[in-house]
Amino acid sequence: MLSEEVIKELVSTPAFISHCNKLAYELGISRLDASQELLLELLDHRLKSWSNDDVTLAVQHDLPSLKWRIKYARKDIVRKEAKLNSQELEKAHMVAHMEPQASNEAETLEALGRLRELFKNANTRDWAESVLRVGQKETMVRFGQTPRQFNSKLNKVCKYCHQHRQPKQPNSNAKELHILSEWDDLMADPDTTANDIQAFIGQHEEYINEVINSPQVAFQGRLIEDFKDAGKDKYVFANLMVKREQELKEKDIDE
């Protein structure tokens, strides 16, 4: 855990402040809440293995490796929030079309038991519980909704779910696909530098070692330790990452 003094240095950096403001805008939350979310994500994941000295050095020298971690910590938060919102709203859409029936009492009880897990928002949770217990018509009465208001809400929910729907990934490949997704983001960013890629390799060194364990890579050690001067191996590495992602996607289709 970083010291309070070092955390103050971190949250005062231009990179942290900039991405904090972006996060607040993207999630529609206050800057204070965004700052707390971003800091927690960094401490729990992106900077988990960093010491006080590592962070202080990075702040003092304005190192790209720190900027990269702050940027992708923000992206991680936004990605997680979109996934949670998609799940919650999709469940709301499904529940809204259910009517309580004696024949599916066991399923209804099971769904009621999972409401707190499925819905973060208390209002959505109460509404979903009402639909499950008393059905759509009574729920409209309880929540003061006309048929048009109810249908309008459902249409908005469906549209949102469609826009934020994420492809289902097998659990066995989810972690690897997440790493490859980060790599895609890195490659798509025109401001990405060799130092950013070096930081990415450092964070996922074990996985990268597996990817480049190929006779196509002439000097694997140099690629890991000094990407900038890795010569042709840099391009071989990029091609291997693309190939890896394609193989996983094809595997998903076959399954």
N, C-alpha and C positions, 0 to 999 in steps of 0.2 A: 504494500500500500504506500502511495506517495505521501510525503509530508504535506502539512497544510501550507507551508511556505512555497513549496514547489508547485502545488496545485494553483496557488495564486498567480505564480509566474505563467503557468500554462494557460489559464483562462484569460490572461491579459494579452496574449499574443494576437496579432492581427488576424492570423489564420483562424484561431478559435472564435474570435468575435465575428468574423465574416460568416463562417459556417453556422454559427449559432443564430445569426439573423436569418440566414436562409432556411434553417430548420424551423424557426418560429413561423415563418411565412408558409412553408410547405405543409406544416401540421395545423396551422391556425391556432397556435398557442402563444402564451406570453414569452417574452425574451428570457425571463427568469426561469420559466419551466423548461424552455429549450436548452438553456445553459446547463441545467441540472441533468437533463436527459443525455446531452452530448458528453458531459463529464463522466457520468456513470458508464456509458457505453465504452468510452476510452479506458477507464480504469478496469472494467470487467473483461475487456477483450483486446482492443488494439494496442493498449499500453500495459497489458497485464504483466508482461515479462520485463518491463523497463524499470530501472532503478531511479532513485532521485537524481543521481549524477547523470544518467542517460538523458533524462528530460531536461535538466538544467543545461547540459551541453547543447542539446538540440535547440533549445530556446535561444541561448546566447549566440549560436552560430546560424540561426535561422535555417536549420537543416530541412531539406525536402522530405526526408524520411518521416519527420514529425507532421509536416503539412499533409502528406499523403494519408497518414493514419487518421488525422482529424477529418479530412474530406470523406474518407470511406466509412468512418464511424457514423457520420451524418447519413450517408447513403444506406447504411445498414439499418438505422433507425427508421428511415422513411420506408424501406422495403418491408420491414417487420410490421409497421403500422398499417400499410396497405394490405398486407396479407390478413391481419386481424380484422380490419374493417370489412374486407371481402367475405371472410368467413361469417362474421356476425350478420351482415346484411343478407347474405345468401340464405342463412338459416332462418332469418326473419321472413324471407319470401316463402320458403318451404313451409314454415309453421303457419303462415297466414292462410294457406289453402287447406289446412287440416281441420276436420270437425271431429269432436270427441264421439267415439262409438264404443259400445260395449265389446264388440268383437276385437278391438285392438287396445283394450285397456292396459295390457302389459306394456305395449310399445309407448302408450301415452305416459305411463308412470316413469318409464325409463327416460323419456324425453324431458319430463319435468325435473328429474334428478340431475340432468345435465345442463339446465338452463344457466346456472351460475358459471359453469365452465365455458359455455358457448358465447354468452353475451356479457360484455364489459359494462355497457350502458344500462343503468337501472331501469330507465323508462322502457327501453327495448325489451328488457328481461320481463318486466311486468306485463307488457303488451303480449309477448309471446306466451307467457303463462296463462293469460286470460283466454287467448285463442285455443290453447290446448284444453283448458278446463271447461269453457262454456261455449266455444265456437265463435265464428266470425260475426254473426249478427249481434250477439250479446256484447262482444268486444267493441263493436261500433257504438253501441249505446254507452258503455262504460267510458269510452274515450271521446265521446261526443263527435263521432265521425259520421258524415253522410256517405252513401255509397260512392259518390264521386270523389270525396276526399280520401276514402279508403283505397279506391282504385288508383288515384293519383299518387298516393304514397307508395303503393306497390310498384307502379310504373317507374318511379324514381329509383326505388330499391333495385329493380331489375336492371335498369340502365347503369347504375353505379357498379353493380356486381359484374356486369358484362365488361365494363371498362377496366375494372381492377382484378378480374379473374386471372389467376396464375395457374399454369399447367401443373397438374399433379405429378410429383416426382417420387419414384421408388425410394424408400428410406435408405436402401443400400447405396444409392447414388447421390442422395441429396447433398451431402457434405462436399463431395467432389464437384458437383454441378455448381454449388455456391462459389467455390474457389474459381472455377472457370468463368462464372458470371462476373466476378471481380476482375478477372483478367480481361474480359471483353470490355468492361467499363474503362479499364486502364488504357487499352488500345484505342478506344473510341475518343478519348480525350486528347485534343490537339496539343495541350500543354504538358503532356506526359514526357518526362525526361528519363535518361538512363538511370539517374539516381532513384526515381520513383519505382522503376522496374527492379532495381537492386533491393529496395525496401520490400517490395512484394515478394521477391525471392527469399529474402531473409525471414519473412513472416511465415512462409509456406515451404521452408527448405526441405523438409522431409518429403512432401508431395512432389516438389520440383525434382528432387533426386530420382524419384521413381519415374517421372516423365522422361528425363534425359538419360535414363539408363539404356542407351541405344548406341550401336556402333556408328550411327550417323553423327553423333556428337564427338568431336575429336578430343576436346579437353574439358571434361565435365567439371573438374575442380575449379578451373579458371572461370567457367561460366557462373558457378555458384558464388565465388568470392569476388570476381571482378567483371561483371556483365559488360560494362562500358568497353572493355578491351578484349572481349571474347571473340572478335573477328566473325567469321562465317557462322560460328556456332550460335550466335545471337538469332540469326534468321532460321536456322534449323530448329532452335528451341521454339520460336513462334509458330512454325509449321507443325511441330509436334503437339503444341497446345491446341491448335485448331483441329488436328486429327483426333485428338483425345475427346474433344467435345462432340465431334461428329459421331464417333463410335458409341458414345454414351447415348446420344439421341436415337441412333439407329437401334440400339439395344432396347430402349424404352418402347419403340414401335413394335419390335418383335415380340416383346412381352405382353 
